[in-house]
């Protein structure tokens, strides 16, 4: 069976279950933390596919990865996933659940990456600019990447505005390479 299909089925079932108990937002917050845990702790993925780790230990890890406050619906779902031996799909399930939730709640994801830290006022200004062109509510994240050298990169859903020096240098390099290959 396809990994995407399995993850989508479990995520949809969880969303319906959470919706019925009015806890879809709490589960969403837990799934965001789980995704971040998978990203920052690669050993979590390894633990989920390791047959020598007990079911209880895997469940404890998934609950701990979701933060200190997890709702009963999330715990029940973890138990179901572990019982059905689908824990290796949990990272993908968490991502699909987040996508479902955002689609249903009309939430737009936006990320601002800057070369150096920016003021809170600047973040508010950028967030308002994104909110003015978005049809839904905005989840706005910020991060710093010194490799940009200067400027910023603004991602809104699938769109990207690259106003960084790194991006401009890449554009100049590509242009020069393209001209050289035409002249050769």
ZADO-162543 format. One line per field, with one value per residue (C-alpha): residue number from 1; y, x, z. Coordinates in nm, 3 decimals, m for minus. Each point is the difference from the previous one (the first is absolute). Layout:
N
i (NUM:...)
yy (Y:...)
xx (X:...)
zz (Z:...)
This chain:
184
i (1:2:3:4:5:6:7:8:9:10:11:12:13:14:15:16:17:18:19:20:21:22:23:24:25:26:27:28:29:30:31:32:33:34:35:36:37:38:39:40:41:42:43:44:45:46:47:48:49:50:51:52:53:54:55:56:57:58:59:60:61:62:63:64:65:66:67:68:69:70:71:72:73:74:75:76:77:78:79:80:81:82:83:84:85:86:87:88:89:90:91:92:93:94:95:96:97:98:99:100:101:102:103:104:105:106:107:108:109:110:111:112:113:114:115:116:117:118:119:120:121:122:123:124:125:126:127:128:129:130:131:132:133:134:135:136:137:138:139:140:141:142:143:144:145:146:147:148:149:150:151:152:153:154:155:156:157:158:159:160:161:162:163:164:165:166:167:168:169:170:171:172:173:174:175:176:177:178:179:180:181:182:183:184)
yy (0.000:0.356:0.203:0.310:m0.182:m0.148:0.334:0.180:m0.255:0.017:0.379:0.034:m0.244:0.192:0.330:m0.135:m0.148:0.324:0.208:m0.208:0.060:0.366:m0.051:0.045:0.310:m0.175:m0.294:0.246:0.162:m0.345:m0.099:0.318:m0.087:m0.360:0.122:0.230:m0.287:m0.224:0.279:0.080:m0.355:m0.246:m0.283:0.021:m0.138:m0.272:m0.094:m0.037:m0.256:m0.186:m0.336:m0.038:0.304:m0.090:0.130:0.185:0.173:0.108:0.137:0.185:0.151:0.120:0.150:0.173:0.131:0.175:0.219:0.011:0.049:m0.258:m0.070:m0.342:m0.023:0.026:m0.268:m0.232:0.054:m0.082:m0.323:m0.090:0.068:m0.206:m0.285:m0.010:0.007:0.325:0.201:0.023:0.223:0.239:0.284:m0.006:m0.028:0.310:0.199:m0.108:0.084:0.350:0.047:m0.117:0.229:0.302:m0.065:m0.038:0.308:0.208:0.057:0.131:m0.086:0.274:0.001:0.295:m0.089:0.285:0.026:0.148:0.048:0.268:0.213:m0.098:0.301:m0.127:m0.347:0.154:0.205:m0.307:m0.205:0.272:0.009:m0.375:0.025:0.273:m0.230:m0.325:m0.133:m0.180:0.041:m0.004:m0.213:0.210:m0.148:0.173:m0.134:0.126:m0.138:0.186:m0.172:0.246:0.265:0.276:0.056:m0.256:m0.286:0.001:m0.322:0.005:m0.346:m0.098:0.352:0.138:0.353:m0.015:0.345:m0.132:0.079:m0.372:m0.025:0.298:m0.147:m0.333:0.183:0.184:m0.326:m0.182:0.286:m0.003:m0.378:0.016:0.267:m0.198:m0.315:0.194:0.153:m0.327)
xx (0.000:0.111:0.152:m0.192:m0.333:0.057:0.104:m0.294:m0.252:0.129:0.024:m0.356:m0.130:0.179:m0.136:m0.357:0.047:0.148:m0.271:m0.275:0.153:0.079:0.373:0.130:0.199:0.171:0.088:0.129:0.232:0.125:0.060:0.200:0.222:0.036:0.111:0.255:0.122:0.050:0.195:0.223:0.043:0.069:0.025:m0.379:m0.056:0.256:m0.173:m0.336:0.135:0.214:m0.166:0.193:m0.168:m0.320:m0.342:m0.028:0.335:m0.099:m0.330:0.182:0.240:m0.283:m0.185:0.314:0.072:m0.339:0.085:m0.098:m0.375:m0.158:m0.371:m0.157:m0.091:0.366:0.095:m0.274:0.117:0.359:m0.121:m0.196:0.295:0.234:m0.252:m0.044:0.381:m0.012:0.240:0.251:m0.256:m0.051:0.211:m0.188:m0.334:0.086:0.081:m0.318:m0.208:0.149:m0.082:m0.359:m0.044:0.141:m0.219:m0.315:0.078:0.124:0.346:0.286:0.358:0.256:0.367:0.237:0.371:0.242:0.377:0.002:m0.259:m0.262:m0.206:m0.347:m0.139:0.149:m0.148:m0.343:0.030:0.085:m0.275:m0.258:0.118:m0.058:m0.339:m0.109:0.048:m0.117:m0.351:0.038:0.166:0.381:0.243:0.315:0.340:0.336:0.352:0.353:0.237:0.335:0.075:m0.242:0.272:m0.264:m0.365:m0.277:m0.198:m0.377:m0.190:m0.380:m0.144:0.163:0.115:0.345:0.136:0.378:0.140:0.328:0.350:0.068:m0.294:0.121:0.353:m0.145:m0.201:0.310:0.200:m0.272:m0.023:0.377:0.007:m0.291:0.175:0.327:m0.171:m0.165:0.334:0.193)
zz (0.000:m0.071:0.286:m0.107:m0.001:0.343:0.146:m0.161:0.128:0.355:m0.005:m0.133:0.262:0.275:m0.126:0.000:0.347:0.135:m0.169:0.164:0.342:m0.076:0.054:m0.354:0.099:0.292:m0.227:m0.261:0.254:0.105:m0.362:m0.060:0.295:m0.119:m0.344:0.159:0.219:m0.303:m0.167:0.296:0.135:m0.287:0.253:0.046:m0.349:0.065:0.325:m0.174:m0.246:0.254:0.079:0.328:0.158:0.184:m0.101:0.330:m0.047:m0.353:0.129:0.277:m0.254:m0.227:0.294:0.128:m0.351:0.003:0.298:0.364:m0.051:m0.230:m0.024:0.050:m0.369:m0.096:0.254:m0.126:m0.356:0.094:0.161:m0.315:m0.228:0.218:0.028:m0.379:m0.047:m0.199:0.217:m0.285:m0.178:0.291:m0.135:m0.328:0.181:0.204:m0.314:m0.180:0.308:0.008:m0.368:0.056:0.298:m0.183:m0.301:0.210:0.213:m0.297:0.149:m0.214:0.096:m0.042:0.090:0.010:m0.011:0.058:m0.003:0.350:0.272:m0.074:0.233:0.117:m0.186:m0.326:0.060:0.065:m0.319:m0.210:0.162:m0.077:m0.360:m0.029:0.175:m0.244:m0.300:0.163:0.005:0.333:0.333:m0.002:0.199:m0.017:0.084:0.005:m0.009:m0.056:m0.265:m0.013:m0.335:m0.163:0.056:0.003:m0.080:0.052:m0.151:0.050:m0.061:m0.015:m0.070:m0.332:m0.094:0.078:m0.007:0.014:0.080:0.137:m0.110:m0.032:m0.244:m0.200:m0.021:m0.114:m0.269:m0.124:m0.004:m0.194:m0.247:m0.058:m0.039:m0.242:m0.210:0.002:m0.122:m0.287:m0.103:0.013)
